[in-house]
Amino acid sequence: MTEEELHQLIEGCVKQDRKCQKMLYKAFYGYGMAICLRYTGDRDEAAGVLNQGFFKIFSKIDSYDATRPFKAWLGRIMMNVSIDNYRANLKMAYTDDIDEAHDIGHDELATGNLNYNDLLAMVQRLPQSYRTVFNLFAIDGYTHEEIAELLNINIGTSKSNLHKARQKLKQMILDAEASANKINYARGGGSDYSPIVAISGGSNIRSVFNNGIR
């Protein structure tokens, strides 16, 4: 889609043209869903959050600043709606506050060989509070101070949840590798297997997620 075509779609959405809304939805469905999937526990929940996000987008599109990238604006709304969904489920979320969480949060994930869907499934298996902080810090680049303000939690809680999220992901990666190696060995293929994407540490994870779901 060219910038001119996108601008025309946005203008149509400002006028509440249903056809333009449908076309914009289809054009950014994959990008929006990729964000919502990271913050939710499964595709059904993500679909509900996605639809809430598009409702806000169509409601607020007349306030969009055309001098800024539309995709970034849309992505921010999807993230905010995902955080609203987290807050709505806050009573069920498990958070653990610690005061001595100053030097955790920079530990790398254990080196793993995973494709995108495998990694996404692991993130979705994290407790909601861990998953939300992990996404905000390791993928979307927020600081612990910003996360604490966004989620109305203490900075120590943010650091603790990030640390625990990474520890759980490390174990999931190790378990997945061990399982794959056992299967390959049983088939007579030795201990090596050929995954799609190798990841290690937050920066690589960020690049994997930012590629979107293919």
HELIX and SHEET records of a PDB file:
HELIX    1   1 GLU A    3  VAL A   14  1                                  12    
HELIX    2   2 ARG A   18  TYR A   39  1                                  22    
HELIX    3   3 ARG A   43  LYS A   60  1                                  18    
HELIX    4   4 ILE A   61  SER A   63  5                                   3    
HELIX    5   5 PHE A   70  ALA A   88  1                                  19    
HELIX    6   6 LEU A   90  MET A   92  5                                   3    
HELIX    7   7 TYR A  116  ARG A  125  1                                  10    
HELIX    8   8 GLN A  128  PHE A  134  1                                   7    
HELIX    9   9 ASN A  135  ILE A  139  3                                   5    
HELIX   10  10 HIS A  144  LEU A  151  1                                   8    
HELIX   11  11 ILE A  155  ALA A  186  1                                  32    
HELIX   12  12 GLY A  202  ASN A  210  1                                   9    
SHEET    1   A 2 GLY A 112  LEU A 114  0                                        
SHEET    2   A 2 VAL A 197  ILE A 199 -1                                        
END                                                                             
